[in-house]
C-alpha cells in the first residue's frame, strides 16, 4: 500500500488520526480492512502488535484546507 500511495501523491502530507477506543472490541480485521482497502489508512499497532485506536494517512498537498481533511478522516468512526 505504501508504494501505491507513493505514486498517488505529488506533495505528501502525513496525518495522524484516531477513533474511539471502544471500537477495539471488534475483531481487528473489521477495523483494519476498511482502513486499508477503502480509505488507504495505515493502522497503528503497539510494540506487541496490538491494534491502537490510531492510524496514519497521507494526503496530497500542504496544510491548506486541513480542516476539510479532518472532517473526512472522521469517516473511520462512522463506518466501523
ABEGO torsion letter per residue (X at the ends): XAAAAAAABABBBBBBBBBBAAAAABBAAAAAAAAAAAAGBBBBBBAAGBBBABBBBBBBEBABGAAAAAAAAAAAAAAX
